[in-house]
Amino acid sequence: MSRWQQHIVEGFREGLAKGWRSFLWVLKLILPISLLTALLEYSGILGYLDGLLAPLMGFMGLPSIAAFPIVAGALAGVYAAVASLAVLPLTQAQMTLVAIFVLISHMLIQEGIIQARSGFHLGKATVVRLSAAVVTVTLCSCFLNTGTDPVAAAPAVGAVRPELAVMLGEWFVAAAWLSLKILWIVMSIMIVLAWLRRFDLISHLVRWLRPVLAMLGLSQNVGVLWLSAVLFGVTYGAAVIVEEFRAGSFEHYEIERLHVSIGINHSMVEDPLLFLPLGIGVFWLYVPRLVAAMVAVRIYDAIEALARGRRPRVHRQA
């Protein structure tokens, strides 16, 4: 067997093993949250959120029940948000807006701590991501028809609810189908990422992405760190980011702008694809937060420059 074939086989095996472990971990998370969401919706408890969260959700063009997947995503991650969305009576446009918010602001505590360990204050990381999420979703709502869809609308007051056993049966079928889709997606992603590592393609990709880094307001010095976060996410790419930061290979301003960018726009391979089974368009899963990251770096740079009484830095490519 040639070395090339060996990399293919070993990468495939590695991807399968990691994919299966990730899938089992995902099931432990999405099934309880999905069931809890279905039960809360069935019981009518989610309706009590109307008076409390309607103004905030309404500002972003969302109904109050959209707060549940948003909070679930902020605390537990994208899988939790997907599990909630799968059983809530939201229109396609409303699910799209929730997906955009969650892609920007998920796992705020865990990923915020990781960012803090590698040079970006936890408070700053949280404010940047939440602000970017609210502004981006609000702007995107102007281009999406978020009005009530009769097919996906919530049951009217006084409507007859199905028997609990019927609801649980419907939930089981929907959860099983969603689990199969996630299994296929996770396995595919893990295998591809394993091949990228085996063939050492990340450093080559950085050179090809030099124009993208310039467009994002980042220097080529942080290219490998940016690509690690974009491909593997803040959590999966944490080891590389923290290690390089501790080595003192970068200026502090480079690290800060990197964190502004990847905090808003990371894990572009895995996270957006998890929303595809819900029928959300690819454009909305990728473009809004990429643009938000580009704008946020410039805004952050301008604010930091004003605070220090100097001109914004010009990032020169190596």
Secondary structure, DSSP 8 states (H G I E B T S, - for coil): --HHHHHHHHHHHHHHHHHHHHHHHHHHHHHHHHHHHHHHHHHTGGGGGHHHHHHHHHHTT--GGGHHHHHHHHHH-HHHHHHHHTTS---HHHHHHHHHHHHHSSSHHHHHHHHHHTTS-HHHHHHHHHHHHHHHHHHHHTTS--S--TTT----TT-----HHHHHHHHHHHHHHHHHHHHHHHHHHHHHHHHHHHTT-HHHHHHHTHHHHHHTT--GGGHHHHHHHHHHHHHHTHHHHHHHHHTT-S-HHHHHHHHHHHHHS--TTHHHHTTGGGT--HHHHHHHHHHHHHHHHHHHHHHHHHHHTS--------
